[in-house]
Amino acid sequence: MLIDLTLELDLNIKDNLKLLGHFGTHFDVMNQVFPLDFTKRKAIIFDVSHIKDREIAIDDIDLDKAERDMFVGFCTKHIEEYEYGSEDYRHNHPQLSRELIDALLNKCISMIGIDAPGIRRGVEHTPVDQYCADNGVFVIENLINLKEIIDMEFIIHIYPMNLRGTTGLPCRVIAEL
């Protein structure tokens, strides 16, 4: 079975980010090149949707399930609760703690995915994306349908646009069960 995790785009939306590659489901490559062998990875999604009043911490997931070169995703249900592109969607989303991000990087995973506009908010968003990219980890934002594959191991397929000169790449993301 295949499940599309890609947000459908409405090209009528007024959003400057679409010009920069940060529109819809995309990953932040920052100043790196997305390796083609990252297009197919073993993956797991953690359910963290119950966490609303604090950062998502290491103790909120079973870190032992995260393996080297794996895609690790977080189902916050934020994309289901707020309209994509709205102020609440963009500015009040859940975020991963710095300690959790460091723990994932130490596990040598290859990608972090989330159903929100980022793994950190505000002024921390871009520096954390760059920090991850500098450590060989790409962040994929604005995923959908993650609740369908929580705590399941599966193969994820990621097909980025071949764009140059942008820090974000729109992509198609498919879960293969």
URDANOR-V22316 format. One record per helix or strand of 3 or more residues. SS is the DSSP state (h for helix, s for strand). FROM is the first residue (numbers start at 1). TO is the last residue. If there is no record, write none. Layout:
# URDANOR-V22316
ss=(SS SS)
from=(FROM FROM)
to=(TO TO)
This chain:
# URDANOR-V22316
ss=(s h s h s h h s h h h s h s h s s)
from=(2 16 26 36 40 58 63 71 78 87 98 111 123 138 146 153 168)
to=(4 20 28 39 47 60 65 75 81 91 106 114 134 141 149 160 176)
